[in-house]
Amino acid sequence: MNLKKQLKLIEYLISSPDTFSICNGIMDYEYFDPSLQPTVKFILDFYEEHGGLPKPDVIEAETEVELT
């Protein structure tokens, strides 16, 4: 899957906590492009630690990847 599609997938996942919680059990940051792995790892770790999803501006501040 190309990088643009992977970014869209991440955006869809963080836009819906219900969808993210369903996918969380089967998702691994290593499935993504190496340039996006730190972003996905941050999201997964944040979800595990805080029980919710980070806002796009928090993700951008931590990983320098801009999501909408």
Biopython code that builds the backbone (N, CA, C, O; Angstrom):
import numpy as np
from Bio.PDB.StructureBuilder import StructureBuilder

atoms = [
    (1, "MET", "N", (0.857, -1.170, 0.000)),
    (1, "MET", "CA", (0.000, 0.000, 0.000)),
    (1, "MET", "C", (0.906, 1.236, 0.000)),
    (1, "MET", "O", (1.894, 1.293, 0.731)),
    (2, "ASN", "N", (0.558, 2.211, -0.820)),
    (2, "ASN", "CA", (1.423, 3.384, -0.894)),
    (2, "ASN", "C", (1.258, 4.284, 0.332)),
    (2, "ASN", "O", (0.320, 4.139, 1.117)),
    (3, "LEU", "N", (2.190, 5.204, 0.467)),
    (3, "LEU", "CA", (2.258, 6.070, 1.638)),
    (3, "LEU", "C", (0.996, 6.913, 1.818)),
    (3, "LEU", "O", (0.521, 7.086, 2.941)),
    (4, "LYS", "N", (0.461, 7.427, 0.738)),
    (4, "LYS", "CA", (-0.743, 8.262, 0.807)),
    (4, "LYS", "C", (-1.931, 7.464, 1.362)),
    (4, "LYS", "O", (-2.695, 7.970, 2.184)),
    (5, "LYS", "N", (-2.074, 6.239, 0.915)),
    (5, "LYS", "CA", (-3.160, 5.382, 1.404)),
    (5, "LYS", "C", (-2.972, 5.055, 2.881)),
    (5, "LYS", "O", (-3.938, 5.010, 3.642)),
    (6, "GLN", "N", (-1.732, 4.831, 3.276)),
    (6, "GLN", "CA", (-1.467, 4.537, 4.678)),
    (6, "GLN", "C", (-1.786, 5.734, 5.568)),
    (6, "GLN", "O", (-2.324, 5.571, 6.663)),
    (7, "LEU", "N", (-1.458, 6.931, 5.100)),
    (7, "LEU", "CA", (-1.806, 8.134, 5.863)),
    (7, "LEU", "C", (-3.321, 8.259, 6.014)),
    (7, "LEU", "O", (-3.812, 8.582, 7.096)),
    (8, "LYS", "N", (-4.060, 8.005, 4.937)),
    (8, "LYS", "CA", (-5.528, 8.056, 4.998)),
    (8, "LYS", "C", (-6.070, 7.012, 5.981)),
    (8, "LYS", "O", (-6.997, 7.292, 6.741)),
    (9, "LEU", "N", (-5.496, 5.827, 5.961)),
    (9, "LEU", "CA", (-5.921, 4.781, 6.884)),
    (9, "LEU", "C", (-5.711, 5.220, 8.335)),
    (9, "LEU", "O", (-6.585, 5.017, 9.178)),
    (10, "ILE", "N", (-4.574, 5.811, 8.622)),
    (10, "ILE", "CA", (-4.301, 6.307, 9.973)),
    (10, "ILE", "C", (-5.306, 7.394, 10.340)),
    (10, "ILE", "O", (-5.820, 7.406, 11.459)),
    (11, "GLU", "N", (-5.591, 8.300, 9.420)),
    (11, "GLU", "CA", (-6.574, 9.356, 9.681)),
    (11, "GLU", "C", (-7.946, 8.774, 9.982)),
    (11, "GLU", "O", (-8.619, 9.228, 10.908)),
    (12, "TYR", "N", (-8.370, 7.778, 9.218)),
    (12, "TYR", "CA", (-9.663, 7.138, 9.481)),
    (12, "TYR", "C", (-9.679, 6.466, 10.846)),
    (12, "TYR", "O", (-10.666, 6.556, 11.577)),
    (13, "LEU", "N", (-8.597, 5.801, 11.186)),
    (13, "LEU", "CA", (-8.536, 5.096, 12.467)),
    (13, "LEU", "C", (-8.617, 6.058, 13.652)),
    (13, "LEU", "O", (-9.310, 5.776, 14.629)),
    (14, "ILE", "N", (-7.919, 7.182, 13.575)),
    (14, "ILE", "CA", (-7.945, 8.107, 14.713)),
    (14, "ILE", "C", (-9.220, 8.947, 14.751)),
    (14, "ILE", "O", (-9.503, 9.599, 15.757)),
    (15, "SER", "N", (-9.987, 8.935, 13.668)),
    (15, "SER", "CA", (-11.225, 9.720, 13.655)),
    (15, "SER", "C", (-12.387, 8.984, 14.322)),
    (15, "SER", "O", (-13.416, 9.591, 14.621)),
    (16, "SER", "N", (-12.227, 7.690, 14.553)),
    (16, "SER", "CA", (-13.314, 6.907, 15.154)),
    (16, "SER", "C", (-12.775, 5.998, 16.262)),
    (16, "SER", "O", (-12.162, 4.970, 15.977)),
    (17, "PRO", "N", (-13.002, 6.373, 17.519)),
    (17, "PRO", "CA", (-12.534, 5.522, 18.620)),
    (17, "PRO", "C", (-13.095, 4.096, 18.556)),
    (17, "PRO", "O", (-12.412, 3.142, 18.928)),
    (18, "ASP", "N", (-14.336, 3.954, 18.085)),
    (18, "ASP", "CA", (-14.924, 2.613, 17.988)),
    (18, "ASP", "C", (-14.178, 1.758, 16.967)),
    (18, "ASP", "O", (-13.859, 0.600, 17.236)),
    (19, "THR", "N", (-13.905, 2.326, 15.805)),
    (19, "THR", "CA", (-13.167, 1.599, 14.774)),
    (19, "THR", "C", (-11.758, 1.286, 15.255)),
    (19, "THR", "O", (-11.259, 0.179, 15.050)),
    (20, "PHE", "N", (-11.118, 2.258, 15.896)),
    (20, "PHE", "CA", (-9.764, 2.034, 16.383)),
    (20, "PHE", "C", (-9.743, 0.904, 17.402)),
    (20, "PHE", "O", (-8.853, 0.054, 17.353)),
    (21, "SER", "N", (-10.696, 0.873, 18.320)),
    (21, "SER", "CA", (-10.695, -0.174, 19.346)),
    (21, "SER", "C", (-10.883, -1.562, 18.743)),
    (21, "SER", "O", (-10.347, -2.541, 19.262)),
    (22, "ILE", "N", (-11.636, -1.653, 17.657)),
    (22, "ILE", "CA", (-11.818, -2.935, 16.968)),
    (22, "ILE", "C", (-10.508, -3.365, 16.300)),
    (22, "ILE", "O", (-10.129, -4.534, 16.367)),
    (23, "CYS", "N", (-9.829, -2.429, 15.663)),
    (23, "CYS", "CA", (-8.606, -2.733, 14.915)),
    (23, "CYS", "C", (-7.379, -2.838, 15.798)),
    (23, "CYS", "O", (-6.384, -3.443, 15.400)),
    (24, "ASN", "N", (-7.429, -2.267, 16.978)),
    (24, "ASN", "CA", (-6.262, -2.204, 17.855)),
    (24, "ASN", "C", (-5.640, -3.576, 18.121)),
    (24, "ASN", "O", (-4.416, -3.701, 18.162)),
    (25, "GLY", "N", (-6.455, -4.585, 18.299)),
    (25, "GLY", "CA", (-5.956, -5.919, 18.627)),
    (25, "GLY", "C", (-5.187, -6.593, 17.504)),
    (25, "GLY", "O", (-4.384, -7.490, 17.761)),
    (26, "ILE", "N", (-5.414, -6.183, 16.273)),
    (26, "ILE", "CA", (-4.737, -6.816, 15.137)),
    (26, "ILE", "C", (-3.738, -5.889, 14.450)),
    (26, "ILE", "O", (-3.089, -6.281, 13.480)),
    (27, "MET", "N", (-3.616, -4.665, 14.948)),
    (27, "MET", "CA", (-2.756, -3.688, 14.293)),
    (27, "MET", "C", (-1.385, -3.654, 14.958)),
    (27, "MET", "O", (-1.275, -3.743, 16.181)),
    (28, "ASP", "N", (-0.355, -3.525, 14.151)),
    (28, "ASP", "CA", (1.016, -3.410, 14.640)),
    (28, "ASP", "C", (1.708, -2.330, 13.836)),
    (28, "ASP", "O", (1.525, -2.238, 12.622)),
    (29, "TYR", "N", (2.497, -1.516, 14.504)),
    (29, "TYR", "CA", (3.173, -0.427, 13.793)),
    (29, "TYR", "C", (4.108, -0.932, 12.706)),
    (29, "TYR", "O", (4.388, -0.206, 11.753)),
    (30, "GLU", "N", (4.597, -2.160, 12.829)),
    (30, "GLU", "CA", (5.522, -2.725, 11.843)),
    (30, "GLU", "C", (4.841, -3.027, 10.505)),
    (30, "GLU", "O", (5.524, -3.288, 9.515)),
    (31, "TYR", "N", (3.522, -2.995, 10.461)),
    (31, "TYR", "CA", (2.790, -3.221, 9.216)),
    (31, "TYR", "C", (2.833, -1.997, 8.298)),
    (31, "TYR", "O", (2.497, -2.094, 7.118)),
    (32, "PHE", "N", (3.242, -0.860, 8.833)),
    (32, "PHE", "CA", (3.220, 0.391, 8.095)),
    (32, "PHE", "C", (4.585, 0.717, 7.501)),
    (32, "PHE", "O", (5.605, 0.137, 7.873)),
    (33, "ASP", "N", (4.571, 1.654, 6.574)),
    (33, "ASP", "CA", (5.797, 2.147, 5.964)),
    (33, "ASP", "C", (6.756, 2.599, 7.072)),
    (33, "ASP", "O", (6.316, 3.173, 8.069)),
    (34, "PRO", "N", (8.051, 2.350, 6.911)),
    (34, "PRO", "CA", (9.013, 2.746, 7.956)),
    (34, "PRO", "C", (8.934, 4.225, 8.352)),
    (34, "PRO", "O", (9.200, 4.566, 9.504)),
    (35, "SER", "N", (8.577, 5.093, 7.428)),
    (35, "SER", "CA", (8.472, 6.513, 7.766)),
    (35, "SER", "C", (7.264, 6.807, 8.661)),
    (35, "SER", "O", (7.237, 7.833, 9.341)),
    (36, "LEU", "N", (6.268, 5.921, 8.667)),
    (36, "LEU", "CA", (5.068, 6.106, 9.493)),
    (36, "LEU", "C", (5.083, 5.270, 10.768)),
    (36, "LEU", "O", (4.229, 5.455, 11.635)),
    (37, "GLN", "N", (6.020, 4.374, 10.893)),
    (37, "GLN", "CA", (6.055, 3.502, 12.065)),
    (37, "GLN", "C", (6.130, 4.260, 13.391)),
    (37, "GLN", "O", (5.417, 3.899, 14.328)),
    (38, "PRO", "N", (6.971, 5.301, 13.508)),
    (38, "PRO", "CA", (6.971, 6.042, 14.783)),
    (38, "PRO", "C", (5.618, 6.689, 15.101)),
    (38, "PRO", "O", (5.230, 6.782, 16.265)),
    (39, "THR", "N", (4.914, 7.127, 14.079)),
    (39, "THR", "CA", (3.600, 7.742, 14.282)),
    (39, "THR", "C", (2.597, 6.717, 14.785)),
    (39, "THR", "O", (1.884, 6.963, 15.758)),
    (40, "VAL", "N", (2.543, 5.576, 14.126)),
    (40, "VAL", "CA", (1.601, 4.532, 14.530)),
    (40, "VAL", "C", (1.967, 4.010, 15.916)),
    (40, "VAL", "O", (1.080, 3.758, 16.731)),
    (41, "LYS", "N", (3.254, 3.846, 16.194)),
    (41, "LYS", "CA", (3.688, 3.389, 17.519)),
    (41, "LYS", "C", (3.265, 4.394, 18.589)),
    (41, "LYS", "O", (2.801, 4.003, 19.660)),
    (42, "PHE", "N", (3.423, 5.687, 18.302)),
    (42, "PHE", "CA", (2.994, 6.707, 19.254)),
    (42, "PHE", "C", (1.499, 6.593, 19.525)),
    (42, "PHE", "O", (1.073, 6.636, 20.679)),
    (43, "ILE", "N", (0.699, 6.448, 18.469)),
    (43, "ILE", "CA", (-0.755, 6.344, 18.632)),
    (43, "ILE", "C", (-1.118, 5.118, 19.467)),
    (43, "ILE", "O", (-1.939, 5.204, 20.380)),
    (44, "LEU", "N", (-0.505, 3.982, 19.150)),
    (44, "LEU", "CA", (-0.787, 2.748, 19.900)),
    (44, "LEU", "C", (-0.384, 2.883, 21.365)),
    (44, "LEU", "O", (-1.133, 2.486, 22.257)),
    (45, "ASP", "N", (0.798, 3.442, 21.611)),
    (45, "ASP", "CA", (1.266, 3.624, 22.988)),
    (45, "ASP", "C", (0.382, 4.603, 23.750)),
    (45, "ASP", "O", (0.067, 4.382, 24.919)),
    (46, "PHE", "N", (-0.016, 5.682, 23.086)),
    (46, "PHE", "CA", (-0.890, 6.672, 23.707)),
    (46, "PHE", "C", (-2.226, 6.027, 24.088)),
    (46, "PHE", "O", (-2.732, 6.232, 25.191)),
    (47, "TYR", "N", (-2.782, 5.255, 23.171)),
    (47, "TYR", "CA", (-4.060, 4.589, 23.422)),
    (47, "TYR", "C", (-3.948, 3.632, 24.614)),
    (47, "TYR", "O", (-4.833, 3.576, 25.467)),
    (48, "GLU", "N", (-2.856, 2.893, 24.652)),
    (48, "GLU", "CA", (-2.632, 1.940, 25.749)),
    (48, "GLU", "C", (-2.497, 2.665, 27.087)),
    (48, "GLU", "O", (-3.052, 2.224, 28.093)),
    (49, "GLU", "N", (-1.768, 3.761, 27.097)),
    (49, "GLU", "CA", (-1.493, 4.478, 28.341)),
    (49, "GLU", "C", (-2.678, 5.320, 28.818)),
    (49, "GLU", "O", (-2.953, 5.387, 30.016)),
    (50, "HIS", "N", (-3.379, 5.962, 27.878)),
    (50, "HIS", "CA", (-4.428, 6.909, 28.255)),
    (50, "HIS", "C", (-5.851, 6.414, 28.012)),
    (50, "HIS", "O", (-6.809, 7.049, 28.452)),
    (51, "GLY", "N", (-5.997, 5.297, 27.323)),
    (51, "GLY", "CA", (-7.325, 4.758, 27.076)),
    (51, "GLY", "C", (-8.127, 5.552, 26.067)),
    (51, "GLY", "O", (-9.351, 5.430, 26.011)),
    (52, "GLY", "N", (-7.465, 6.351, 25.284)),
    (52, "GLY", "CA", (-8.123, 7.154, 24.254)),
    (52, "GLY", "C", (-7.130, 7.501, 23.167)),
    (52, "GLY", "O", (-5.949, 7.165, 23.253)),
    (53, "LEU", "N", (-7.613, 8.167, 22.160)),
    (53, "LEU", "CA", (-6.771, 8.525, 21.023)),
    (53, "LEU", "C", (-6.252, 9.950, 21.147)),
    (53, "LEU", "O", (-6.960, 10.828, 21.640)),
    (54, "PRO", "N", (-5.016, 10.185, 20.703)),
    (54, "PRO", "CA", (-4.496, 11.553, 20.722)),
    (54, "PRO", "C", (-5.122, 12.380, 19.604)),
    (54, "PRO", "O", (-5.518, 11.843, 18.570)),
    (55, "LYS", "N", (-5.204, 13.661, 19.818)),
    (55, "LYS", "CA", (-5.682, 14.596, 18.789)),
    (55, "LYS", "C", (-4.609, 14.719, 17.704)),
    (55, "LYS", "O", (-3.425, 14.520, 17.975)),
    (56, "PRO", "N", (-5.022, 15.046, 16.483)),
    (56, "PRO", "CA", (-4.040, 15.188, 15.397)),
    (56, "PRO", "C", (-2.909, 16.169, 15.698)),
    (56, "PRO", "O", (-1.774, 15.939, 15.281)),
    (57, "ASP", "N", (-3.199, 17.268, 16.421)),
    (57, "ASP", "CA", (-2.137, 18.224, 16.725)),
    (57, "ASP", "C", (-1.126, 17.661, 17.721)),
    (57, "ASP", "O", (0.048, 18.029, 17.676)),
    (58, "VAL", "N", (-1.555, 16.783, 18.610)),
    (58, "VAL", "CA", (-0.637, 16.114, 19.530)),
    (58, "VAL", "C", (0.254, 15.144, 18.760)),
    (58, "VAL", "O", (1.457, 15.062, 19.006)),
    (59, "ILE", "N", (-0.347, 14.412, 17.827)),
    (59, "ILE", "CA", (0.418, 13.482, 16.995)),
    (59, "ILE", "C", (1.464, 14.249, 16.193)),
    (59, "ILE", "O", (2.614, 13.821, 16.095)),
    (60, "GLU", "N", (1.067, 15.376, 15.624)),
    (60, "GLU", "CA", (2.004, 16.171, 14.838)),
    (60, "GLU", "C", (3.140, 16.718, 15.713)),
    (60, "GLU", "O", (4.297, 16.732, 15.292)),
    (61, "ALA", "N", (2.816, 17.159, 16.904)),
    (61, "ALA", "CA", (3.846, 17.700, 17.809)),
    (61, "ALA", "C", (4.859, 16.620, 18.192)),
    (61, "ALA", "O", (6.049, 16.903, 18.325)),
    (62, "GLU", "N", (4.394, 15.405, 18.365)),
    (62, "GLU", "CA", (5.276, 14.316, 18.781)),
    (62, "GLU", "C", (6.028, 13.661, 17.636)),
    (62, "GLU", "O", (7.166, 13.224, 17.809)),
    (63, "THR", "N", (5.403, 13.588, 16.466)),
    (63, "THR", "CA", (5.984, 12.790, 15.374)),
    (63, "THR", "C", (6.294, 13.578, 14.111)),
    (63, "THR", "O", (6.918, 13.052, 13.189)),
    (64, "GLU", "N", (5.863, 14.841, 14.060)),
    (64, "GLU", "CA", (6.055, 15.695, 12.894)),
    (64, "GLU", "C", (5.343, 15.184, 11.641)),
    (64, "GLU", "O", (5.731, 15.512, 10.520)),
    (65, "VAL", "N", (4.298, 14.378, 11.842)),
    (65, "VAL", "CA", (3.451, 13.914, 10.734)),
    (65, "VAL", "C", (2.112, 14.608, 10.878)),
    (65, "VAL", "O", (1.454, 14.498, 11.913)),
    (66, "GLU", "N", (1.709, 15.325, 9.836)),
    (66, "GLU", "CA", (0.465, 16.086, 9.876)),
    (66, "GLU", "C", (-0.698, 15.217, 9.411)),
    (66, "GLU", "O", (-0.696, 14.691, 8.298)),
    (67, "LEU", "N", (-1.689, 15.078, 10.287)),
    (67, "LEU", "CA", (-2.901, 14.326, 9.980)),
    (67, "LEU", "C", (-4.097, 15.249, 10.113)),
    (67, "LEU", "O", (-4.059, 16.230, 10.857)),
    (68, "THR", "N", (-5.162, 14.928, 9.384)),
    (68, "THR", "CA", (-6.385, 15.745, 9.499)),
    (68, "THR", "C", (-7.457, 14.979, 10.212)),
    (68, "THR", "O", (-8.558, 15.494, 10.407)),
]
sb = StructureBuilder()
sb.init_structure("model")
sb.init_model(0)
sb.init_chain("A")
sb.init_seg("    ")
for serial, (resi, resn, name, xyz) in enumerate(atoms, 1):
    if name == "N":
        sb.init_residue(resn, " ", resi, " ")
    sb.init_atom(name, np.array(xyz, "f"), 0.0, 1.0, " ", f" {name:<3s}", serial, name[0])
structure = sb.get_structure()
